Each structure stands twice: as C-alpha cells, then as structure tokens.
Amino acid sequence: MMGLAQHGQGLAETRTRVFEVLPRHQYAAAQQTRLTQSFIRQGARMFTFVSPTHPY
C-alpha cells in the first residue's frame, strides 16, 4: 500500500463509529439518483476504488 506522502497532502480527516462489512450477496445499495445517472451518462468516474484505465 502506498503512503499519503507519495500522492500529496491530505485535505481533511474524518472519524466514524465501528461498522460491519457485509458480504456482497447481503448488501443492498440505494438506487442511483437522477443526478448520479446523468454524471455516469456523461462518462464521469463516480467511485475512487475503480482502477484507472492507464497507470499514472
């Protein structure tokens, strides 16, 4: 895993309560909003965990 120093400076910090990670077959996401659907139709990458198509 690469450290933050290799990619720049963090802009914010957040904390959360403990949560459970569900197996994919138990997870149900909320429907996409019309705004999200519009961004996707325009080719926007909506998730940072999606691998880029080219290396940086």
Secondary structure as UniProt FT lines:
FT   HELIX           4..6
FT   HELIX           24..26
FT   HELIX           34..41
FT   TURN            42..43
FT   TURN            48..49
//
